[in-house]
Amino acid sequence: MRRLLKSLVHGEGDKKRMISSDLQRAILARTEKIPIVKTLQLKVVSLCEGSCEVVVPRRLKYDGVFKSFHGGLLMTIADSAACFAIFTKTGPDVQLTTTDMNIRFLAPCLSDVTAKAKVIKLGRTMVPVSVDLFDSADRHVAVAQVNYMLLSNPSSSAHPIL
């Protein structure tokens, strides 16, 4: 876990704003409790303010009809990455739910997949997130938008908004 945190702190060298190591640890601890993360062997590669990058290995038993990464699983990965990107802005204890999502498949994914999520806007209750998905050759295989509703105030998840 130390090595992962060290790589998260140093990032990719672009203009992304890093988050504190305490927030990173809290987000990683929260994600480890999510059953689909373990099922898909989802690994968080980077966490920066408003963004998250995850990698999921392709497992043939999860292929779709055309012997490629199943589209429904790509959407699940996009949804998870979007949620974790929101956590970088709100903290991992916020109560939230997906309201809607869409995905456009651009090419079959025949390898591991990387999902890069970016919060478009942290609204009072709504949070749209864009997610780009790439195969291991860095080919753009899908683009998604996931919209979340915050059910509690990000500064105090004990006090619901609704």
PyMOL CGO cylinders between C-alpha atoms (Angstrom):
from pymol import cmd
from pymol.cgo import CYLINDER

trace = [
    CYLINDER, 0.00, 0.00, 0.00, 2.93, 2.37, 0.67, 0.3, 1, 1, 1, 1, 1, 1,
    CYLINDER, 2.93, 2.37, 0.67, 4.17, 1.98, -2.90, 0.3, 1, 1, 1, 1, 1, 1,
    CYLINDER, 4.17, 1.98, -2.90, 0.67, 2.69, -4.25, 0.3, 1, 1, 1, 1, 1, 1,
    CYLINDER, 0.67, 2.69, -4.25, 0.35, 5.80, -2.08, 0.3, 1, 1, 1, 1, 1, 1,
    CYLINDER, 0.35, 5.80, -2.08, 3.79, 6.99, -3.18, 0.3, 1, 1, 1, 1, 1, 1,
    CYLINDER, 3.79, 6.99, -3.18, 2.81, 6.66, -6.86, 0.3, 1, 1, 1, 1, 1, 1,
    CYLINDER, 2.81, 6.66, -6.86, -0.48, 8.44, -6.17, 0.3, 1, 1, 1, 1, 1, 1,
    CYLINDER, -0.48, 8.44, -6.17, 1.30, 11.36, -4.50, 0.3, 1, 1, 1, 1, 1, 1,
    CYLINDER, 1.30, 11.36, -4.50, 3.73, 11.87, -7.36, 0.3, 1, 1, 1, 1, 1, 1,
    CYLINDER, 3.73, 11.87, -7.36, 1.08, 11.61, -10.12, 0.3, 1, 1, 1, 1, 1, 1,
    CYLINDER, 1.08, 11.61, -10.12, 1.85, 12.00, -13.81, 0.3, 1, 1, 1, 1, 1, 1,
    CYLINDER, 1.85, 12.00, -13.81, 3.62, 15.38, -13.66, 0.3, 1, 1, 1, 1, 1, 1,
    CYLINDER, 3.62, 15.38, -13.66, 0.81, 17.30, -15.33, 0.3, 1, 1, 1, 1, 1, 1,
    CYLINDER, 0.81, 17.30, -15.33, -1.14, 20.21, -13.87, 0.3, 1, 1, 1, 1, 1, 1,
    CYLINDER, -1.14, 20.21, -13.87, -3.46, 18.04, -11.78, 0.3, 1, 1, 1, 1, 1, 1,
    CYLINDER, -3.46, 18.04, -11.78, -3.82, 19.14, -8.17, 0.3, 1, 1, 1, 1, 1, 1,
    CYLINDER, -3.82, 19.14, -8.17, -2.77, 16.42, -5.78, 0.3, 1, 1, 1, 1, 1, 1,
    CYLINDER, -2.77, 16.42, -5.78, -4.87, 15.49, -2.77, 0.3, 1, 1, 1, 1, 1, 1,
    CYLINDER, -4.87, 15.49, -2.77, -3.56, 14.87, 0.73, 0.3, 1, 1, 1, 1, 1, 1,
    CYLINDER, -3.56, 14.87, 0.73, -2.15, 11.46, 1.61, 0.3, 1, 1, 1, 1, 1, 1,
    CYLINDER, -2.15, 11.46, 1.61, -4.78, 11.22, 4.39, 0.3, 1, 1, 1, 1, 1, 1,
    CYLINDER, -4.78, 11.22, 4.39, -7.59, 11.66, 1.86, 0.3, 1, 1, 1, 1, 1, 1,
    CYLINDER, -7.59, 11.66, 1.86, -5.94, 9.15, -0.49, 0.3, 1, 1, 1, 1, 1, 1,
    CYLINDER, -5.94, 9.15, -0.49, -5.72, 6.57, 2.29, 0.3, 1, 1, 1, 1, 1, 1,
    CYLINDER, -5.72, 6.57, 2.29, -9.36, 7.18, 3.26, 0.3, 1, 1, 1, 1, 1, 1,
    CYLINDER, -9.36, 7.18, 3.26, -10.55, 6.78, -0.35, 0.3, 1, 1, 1, 1, 1, 1,
    CYLINDER, -10.55, 6.78, -0.35, -8.49, 3.61, -0.86, 0.3, 1, 1, 1, 1, 1, 1,
    CYLINDER, -8.49, 3.61, -0.86, -9.79, 2.16, 2.41, 0.3, 1, 1, 1, 1, 1, 1,
    CYLINDER, -9.79, 2.16, 2.41, -13.36, 2.91, 1.28, 0.3, 1, 1, 1, 1, 1, 1,
    CYLINDER, -13.36, 2.91, 1.28, -12.87, 1.39, -2.18, 0.3, 1, 1, 1, 1, 1, 1,
    CYLINDER, -12.87, 1.39, -2.18, -11.46, -1.82, -0.70, 0.3, 1, 1, 1, 1, 1, 1,
    CYLINDER, -11.46, -1.82, -0.70, -14.83, -2.41, 0.99, 0.3, 1, 1, 1, 1, 1, 1,
    CYLINDER, -14.83, -2.41, 0.99, -16.77, -2.37, -2.32, 0.3, 1, 1, 1, 1, 1, 1,
    CYLINDER, -16.77, -2.37, -2.32, -17.45, -5.95, -3.51, 0.3, 1, 1, 1, 1, 1, 1,
    CYLINDER, -17.45, -5.95, -3.51, -17.28, -5.18, -7.27, 0.3, 1, 1, 1, 1, 1, 1,
    CYLINDER, -17.28, -5.18, -7.27, -13.77, -3.73, -6.80, 0.3, 1, 1, 1, 1, 1, 1,
    CYLINDER, -13.77, -3.73, -6.80, -12.56, -7.13, -5.60, 0.3, 1, 1, 1, 1, 1, 1,
    CYLINDER, -12.56, -7.13, -5.60, -14.61, -9.05, -8.18, 0.3, 1, 1, 1, 1, 1, 1,
    CYLINDER, -14.61, -9.05, -8.18, -13.18, -7.07, -11.12, 0.3, 1, 1, 1, 1, 1, 1,
    CYLINDER, -13.18, -7.07, -11.12, -9.69, -6.78, -9.54, 0.3, 1, 1, 1, 1, 1, 1,
    CYLINDER, -9.69, -6.78, -9.54, -10.01, -3.00, -10.01, 0.3, 1, 1, 1, 1, 1, 1,
    CYLINDER, -10.01, -3.00, -10.01, -6.84, -1.10, -9.08, 0.3, 1, 1, 1, 1, 1, 1,
    CYLINDER, -6.84, -1.10, -9.08, -6.75, 2.63, -8.39, 0.3, 1, 1, 1, 1, 1, 1,
    CYLINDER, -6.75, 2.63, -8.39, -3.76, 4.00, -10.29, 0.3, 1, 1, 1, 1, 1, 1,
    CYLINDER, -3.76, 4.00, -10.29, -4.06, 7.70, -9.45, 0.3, 1, 1, 1, 1, 1, 1,
    CYLINDER, -4.06, 7.70, -9.45, -6.17, 10.09, -7.44, 0.3, 1, 1, 1, 1, 1, 1,
    CYLINDER, -6.17, 10.09, -7.44, -5.95, 13.83, -7.99, 0.3, 1, 1, 1, 1, 1, 1,
    CYLINDER, -5.95, 13.83, -7.99, -8.41, 16.56, -7.13, 0.3, 1, 1, 1, 1, 1, 1,
    CYLINDER, -8.41, 16.56, -7.13, -11.50, 15.84, -9.23, 0.3, 1, 1, 1, 1, 1, 1,
    CYLINDER, -11.50, 15.84, -9.23, -10.02, 12.88, -11.08, 0.3, 1, 1, 1, 1, 1, 1,
    CYLINDER, -10.02, 12.88, -11.08, -9.33, 9.18, -10.75, 0.3, 1, 1, 1, 1, 1, 1,
    CYLINDER, -9.33, 9.18, -10.75, -7.64, 6.60, -12.93, 0.3, 1, 1, 1, 1, 1, 1,
    CYLINDER, -7.64, 6.60, -12.93, -8.30, 2.88, -12.52, 0.3, 1, 1, 1, 1, 1, 1,
    CYLINDER, -8.30, 2.88, -12.52, -7.12, -0.25, -14.33, 0.3, 1, 1, 1, 1, 1, 1,
    CYLINDER, -7.12, -0.25, -14.33, -9.03, -3.51, -14.63, 0.3, 1, 1, 1, 1, 1, 1,
    CYLINDER, -9.03, -3.51, -14.63, -7.53, -6.69, -16.10, 0.3, 1, 1, 1, 1, 1, 1,
    CYLINDER, -7.53, -6.69, -16.10, -9.45, -8.39, -18.88, 0.3, 1, 1, 1, 1, 1, 1,
    CYLINDER, -9.45, -8.39, -18.88, -10.64, -11.82, -17.85, 0.3, 1, 1, 1, 1, 1, 1,
    CYLINDER, -10.64, -11.82, -17.85, -11.99, -14.02, -20.62, 0.3, 1, 1, 1, 1, 1, 1,
    CYLINDER, -11.99, -14.02, -20.62, -14.80, -15.31, -18.41, 0.3, 1, 1, 1, 1, 1, 1,
    CYLINDER, -14.80, -15.31, -18.41, -16.25, -11.78, -18.50, 0.3, 1, 1, 1, 1, 1, 1,
    CYLINDER, -16.25, -11.78, -18.50, -16.20, -11.39, -22.29, 0.3, 1, 1, 1, 1, 1, 1,
    CYLINDER, -16.20, -11.39, -22.29, -19.32, -10.42, -24.19, 0.3, 1, 1, 1, 1, 1, 1,
    CYLINDER, -19.32, -10.42, -24.19, -20.81, -11.96, -27.32, 0.3, 1, 1, 1, 1, 1, 1,
    CYLINDER, -20.81, -11.96, -27.32, -17.94, -10.84, -29.56, 0.3, 1, 1, 1, 1, 1, 1,
    CYLINDER, -17.94, -10.84, -29.56, -15.03, -12.08, -27.42, 0.3, 1, 1, 1, 1, 1, 1,
    CYLINDER, -15.03, -12.08, -27.42, -14.10, -8.65, -26.08, 0.3, 1, 1, 1, 1, 1, 1,
    CYLINDER, -14.10, -8.65, -26.08, -14.44, -6.91, -22.71, 0.3, 1, 1, 1, 1, 1, 1,
    CYLINDER, -14.44, -6.91, -22.71, -18.19, -6.91, -21.97, 0.3, 1, 1, 1, 1, 1, 1,
    CYLINDER, -18.19, -6.91, -21.97, -19.74, -3.48, -22.50, 0.3, 1, 1, 1, 1, 1, 1,
    CYLINDER, -19.74, -3.48, -22.50, -21.80, -3.67, -19.32, 0.3, 1, 1, 1, 1, 1, 1,
    CYLINDER, -21.80, -3.67, -19.32, -18.64, -4.24, -17.31, 0.3, 1, 1, 1, 1, 1, 1,
    CYLINDER, -18.64, -4.24, -17.31, -16.96, -1.29, -19.05, 0.3, 1, 1, 1, 1, 1, 1,
    CYLINDER, -16.96, -1.29, -19.05, -19.90, 0.83, -17.86, 0.3, 1, 1, 1, 1, 1, 1,
    CYLINDER, -19.90, 0.83, -17.86, -19.53, -0.56, -14.34, 0.3, 1, 1, 1, 1, 1, 1,
    CYLINDER, -19.53, -0.56, -14.34, -15.83, 0.38, -14.40, 0.3, 1, 1, 1, 1, 1, 1,
    CYLINDER, -15.83, 0.38, -14.40, -16.69, 3.89, -15.64, 0.3, 1, 1, 1, 1, 1, 1,
    CYLINDER, -16.69, 3.89, -15.64, -19.30, 4.24, -12.86, 0.3, 1, 1, 1, 1, 1, 1,
    CYLINDER, -19.30, 4.24, -12.86, -16.79, 3.18, -10.20, 0.3, 1, 1, 1, 1, 1, 1,
    CYLINDER, -16.79, 3.18, -10.20, -14.03, 5.50, -11.48, 0.3, 1, 1, 1, 1, 1, 1,
    CYLINDER, -14.03, 5.50, -11.48, -16.54, 8.38, -11.55, 0.3, 1, 1, 1, 1, 1, 1,
    CYLINDER, -16.54, 8.38, -11.55, -17.52, 7.73, -7.94, 0.3, 1, 1, 1, 1, 1, 1,
    CYLINDER, -17.52, 7.73, -7.94, -13.89, 7.66, -6.80, 0.3, 1, 1, 1, 1, 1, 1,
    CYLINDER, -13.89, 7.66, -6.80, -13.19, 10.93, -8.65, 0.3, 1, 1, 1, 1, 1, 1,
    CYLINDER, -13.19, 10.93, -8.65, -16.07, 12.52, -6.73, 0.3, 1, 1, 1, 1, 1, 1,
    CYLINDER, -16.07, 12.52, -6.73, -14.60, 11.21, -3.46, 0.3, 1, 1, 1, 1, 1, 1,
    CYLINDER, -14.60, 11.21, -3.46, -11.47, 13.29, -4.16, 0.3, 1, 1, 1, 1, 1, 1,
    CYLINDER, -11.47, 13.29, -4.16, -13.67, 16.40, -3.91, 0.3, 1, 1, 1, 1, 1, 1,
    CYLINDER, -13.67, 16.40, -3.91, -16.10, 15.35, -1.17, 0.3, 1, 1, 1, 1, 1, 1,
    CYLINDER, -16.10, 15.35, -1.17, -14.29, 12.73, 0.88, 0.3, 1, 1, 1, 1, 1, 1,
    CYLINDER, -14.29, 12.73, 0.88, -15.24, 9.04, 0.87, 0.3, 1, 1, 1, 1, 1, 1,
    CYLINDER, -15.24, 9.04, 0.87, -17.96, 9.28, 3.53, 0.3, 1, 1, 1, 1, 1, 1,
    CYLINDER, -17.96, 9.28, 3.53, -20.39, 11.33, 1.46, 0.3, 1, 1, 1, 1, 1, 1,
    CYLINDER, -20.39, 11.33, 1.46, -23.67, 9.61, 0.61, 0.3, 1, 1, 1, 1, 1, 1,
    CYLINDER, -23.67, 9.61, 0.61, -24.30, 9.61, -3.14, 0.3, 1, 1, 1, 1, 1, 1,
    CYLINDER, -24.30, 9.61, -3.14, -26.03, 7.66, -5.86, 0.3, 1, 1, 1, 1, 1, 1,
    CYLINDER, -26.03, 7.66, -5.86, -25.81, 7.31, -9.63, 0.3, 1, 1, 1, 1, 1, 1,
    CYLINDER, -25.81, 7.31, -9.63, -28.80, 8.98, -11.30, 0.3, 1, 1, 1, 1, 1, 1,
    CYLINDER, -28.80, 8.98, -11.30, -28.01, 8.13, -14.90, 0.3, 1, 1, 1, 1, 1, 1,
    CYLINDER, -28.01, 8.13, -14.90, -25.15, 7.17, -17.19, 0.3, 1, 1, 1, 1, 1, 1,
    CYLINDER, -25.15, 7.17, -17.19, -24.43, 6.65, -20.84, 0.3, 1, 1, 1, 1, 1, 1,
    CYLINDER, -24.43, 6.65, -20.84, -21.58, 5.17, -22.80, 0.3, 1, 1, 1, 1, 1, 1,
    CYLINDER, -21.58, 5.17, -22.80, -20.46, 5.26, -26.42, 0.3, 1, 1, 1, 1, 1, 1,
    CYLINDER, -20.46, 5.26, -26.42, -18.33, 2.34, -27.51, 0.3, 1, 1, 1, 1, 1, 1,
    CYLINDER, -18.33, 2.34, -27.51, -15.63, 3.37, -29.97, 0.3, 1, 1, 1, 1, 1, 1,
    CYLINDER, -15.63, 3.37, -29.97, -13.70, 0.11, -30.44, 0.3, 1, 1, 1, 1, 1, 1,
    CYLINDER, -13.70, 0.11, -30.44, -13.64, -3.40, -28.97, 0.3, 1, 1, 1, 1, 1, 1,
    CYLINDER, -13.64, -3.40, -28.97, -11.50, -3.74, -25.86, 0.3, 1, 1, 1, 1, 1, 1,
    CYLINDER, -11.50, -3.74, -25.86, -9.35, -6.85, -26.20, 0.3, 1, 1, 1, 1, 1, 1,
    CYLINDER, -9.35, -6.85, -26.20, -7.02, -6.19, -23.27, 0.3, 1, 1, 1, 1, 1, 1,
    CYLINDER, -7.02, -6.19, -23.27, -6.93, -4.68, -19.79, 0.3, 1, 1, 1, 1, 1, 1,
    CYLINDER, -6.93, -4.68, -19.79, -8.84, -1.41, -19.60, 0.3, 1, 1, 1, 1, 1, 1,
    CYLINDER, -8.84, -1.41, -19.60, -7.88, 1.94, -18.08, 0.3, 1, 1, 1, 1, 1, 1,
    CYLINDER, -7.88, 1.94, -18.08, -10.65, 4.34, -17.08, 0.3, 1, 1, 1, 1, 1, 1,
    CYLINDER, -10.65, 4.34, -17.08, -9.85, 8.02, -16.54, 0.3, 1, 1, 1, 1, 1, 1,
    CYLINDER, -9.85, 8.02, -16.54, -12.62, 9.91, -14.76, 0.3, 1, 1, 1, 1, 1, 1,
    CYLINDER, -12.62, 9.91, -14.76, -12.87, 13.68, -14.34, 0.3, 1, 1, 1, 1, 1, 1,
    CYLINDER, -12.87, 13.68, -14.34, -15.49, 15.61, -12.38, 0.3, 1, 1, 1, 1, 1, 1,
    CYLINDER, -15.49, 15.61, -12.38, -17.10, 18.12, -14.73, 0.3, 1, 1, 1, 1, 1, 1,
    CYLINDER, -17.10, 18.12, -14.73, -18.79, 20.15, -11.98, 0.3, 1, 1, 1, 1, 1, 1,
    CYLINDER, -18.79, 20.15, -11.98, -19.36, 19.60, -8.29, 0.3, 1, 1, 1, 1, 1, 1,
    CYLINDER, -19.36, 19.60, -8.29, -22.83, 21.05, -7.89, 0.3, 1, 1, 1, 1, 1, 1,
    CYLINDER, -22.83, 21.05, -7.89, -24.88, 21.41, -4.73, 0.3, 1, 1, 1, 1, 1, 1,
    CYLINDER, -24.88, 21.41, -4.73, -26.68, 18.14, -5.46, 0.3, 1, 1, 1, 1, 1, 1,
    CYLINDER, -26.68, 18.14, -5.46, -25.66, 16.96, -8.96, 0.3, 1, 1, 1, 1, 1, 1,
    CYLINDER, -25.66, 16.96, -8.96, -22.18, 15.90, -10.08, 0.3, 1, 1, 1, 1, 1, 1,
    CYLINDER, -22.18, 15.90, -10.08, -21.60, 15.05, -13.74, 0.3, 1, 1, 1, 1, 1, 1,
    CYLINDER, -21.60, 15.05, -13.74, -18.39, 13.11, -14.47, 0.3, 1, 1, 1, 1, 1, 1,
    CYLINDER, -18.39, 13.11, -14.47, -16.75, 12.31, -17.81, 0.3, 1, 1, 1, 1, 1, 1,
    CYLINDER, -16.75, 12.31, -17.81, -14.92, 9.01, -18.20, 0.3, 1, 1, 1, 1, 1, 1,
    CYLINDER, -14.92, 9.01, -18.20, -12.60, 7.96, -21.03, 0.3, 1, 1, 1, 1, 1, 1,
    CYLINDER, -12.60, 7.96, -21.03, -11.71, 4.28, -21.37, 0.3, 1, 1, 1, 1, 1, 1,
    CYLINDER, -11.71, 4.28, -21.37, -8.55, 3.01, -23.09, 0.3, 1, 1, 1, 1, 1, 1,
    CYLINDER, -8.55, 3.01, -23.09, -7.15, -0.42, -23.91, 0.3, 1, 1, 1, 1, 1, 1,
    CYLINDER, -7.15, -0.42, -23.91, -3.57, -1.41, -23.06, 0.3, 1, 1, 1, 1, 1, 1,
    CYLINDER, -3.57, -1.41, -23.06, -2.37, -0.01, -26.42, 0.3, 1, 1, 1, 1, 1, 1,
    CYLINDER, -2.37, -0.01, -26.42, -3.83, 3.38, -25.37, 0.3, 1, 1, 1, 1, 1, 1,
    CYLINDER, -3.83, 3.38, -25.37, -6.61, 3.09, -27.96, 0.3, 1, 1, 1, 1, 1, 1,
    CYLINDER, -6.61, 3.09, -27.96, -9.76, 5.01, -26.96, 0.3, 1, 1, 1, 1, 1, 1,
    CYLINDER, -9.76, 5.01, -26.96, -12.38, 2.25, -26.63, 0.3, 1, 1, 1, 1, 1, 1,
    CYLINDER, -12.38, 2.25, -26.63, -15.27, 4.13, -24.99, 0.3, 1, 1, 1, 1, 1, 1,
    CYLINDER, -15.27, 4.13, -24.99, -16.41, 7.46, -23.63, 0.3, 1, 1, 1, 1, 1, 1,
    CYLINDER, -16.41, 7.46, -23.63, -18.98, 7.73, -20.85, 0.3, 1, 1, 1, 1, 1, 1,
    CYLINDER, -18.98, 7.73, -20.85, -20.77, 10.31, -18.77, 0.3, 1, 1, 1, 1, 1, 1,
    CYLINDER, -20.77, 10.31, -18.77, -21.95, 9.39, -15.31, 0.3, 1, 1, 1, 1, 1, 1,
    CYLINDER, -21.95, 9.39, -15.31, -24.18, 11.64, -13.22, 0.3, 1, 1, 1, 1, 1, 1,
    CYLINDER, -24.18, 11.64, -13.22, -24.34, 11.38, -9.46, 0.3, 1, 1, 1, 1, 1, 1,
    CYLINDER, -24.34, 11.38, -9.46, -26.66, 12.93, -6.91, 0.3, 1, 1, 1, 1, 1, 1,
    CYLINDER, -26.66, 12.93, -6.91, -25.21, 13.92, -3.56, 0.3, 1, 1, 1, 1, 1, 1,
    CYLINDER, -25.21, 13.92, -3.56, -27.51, 12.71, -0.80, 0.3, 1, 1, 1, 1, 1, 1,
    CYLINDER, -27.51, 12.71, -0.80, -25.58, 14.43, 1.98, 0.3, 1, 1, 1, 1, 1, 1,
    CYLINDER, -25.58, 14.43, 1.98, -23.54, 17.58, 2.30, 0.3, 1, 1, 1, 1, 1, 1,
    CYLINDER, -23.54, 17.58, 2.30, -19.88, 16.88, 1.32, 0.3, 1, 1, 1, 1, 1, 1,
    CYLINDER, -19.88, 16.88, 1.32, -18.66, 18.79, 4.39, 0.3, 1, 1, 1, 1, 1, 1,
    CYLINDER, -18.66, 18.79, 4.39, -20.87, 16.77, 6.74, 0.3, 1, 1, 1, 1, 1, 1,
    CYLINDER, -20.87, 16.77, 6.74, -22.17, 13.43, 5.49, 0.3, 1, 1, 1, 1, 1, 1,
    CYLINDER, -22.17, 13.43, 5.49, -24.18, 13.08, 8.72, 0.3, 1, 1, 1, 1, 1, 1,
    CYLINDER, -24.18, 13.08, 8.72, -26.64, 15.76, 7.54, 0.3, 1, 1, 1, 1, 1, 1,
    CYLINDER, -26.64, 15.76, 7.54, -28.63, 14.67, 4.47, 0.3, 1, 1, 1, 1, 1, 1,
    CYLINDER, -28.63, 14.67, 4.47, -29.48, 17.29, 1.83, 0.3, 1, 1, 1, 1, 1, 1,
    CYLINDER, -29.48, 17.29, 1.83, -32.84, 15.72, 1.06, 0.3, 1, 1, 1, 1, 1, 1,
]
cmd.load_cgo(trace, "trace")
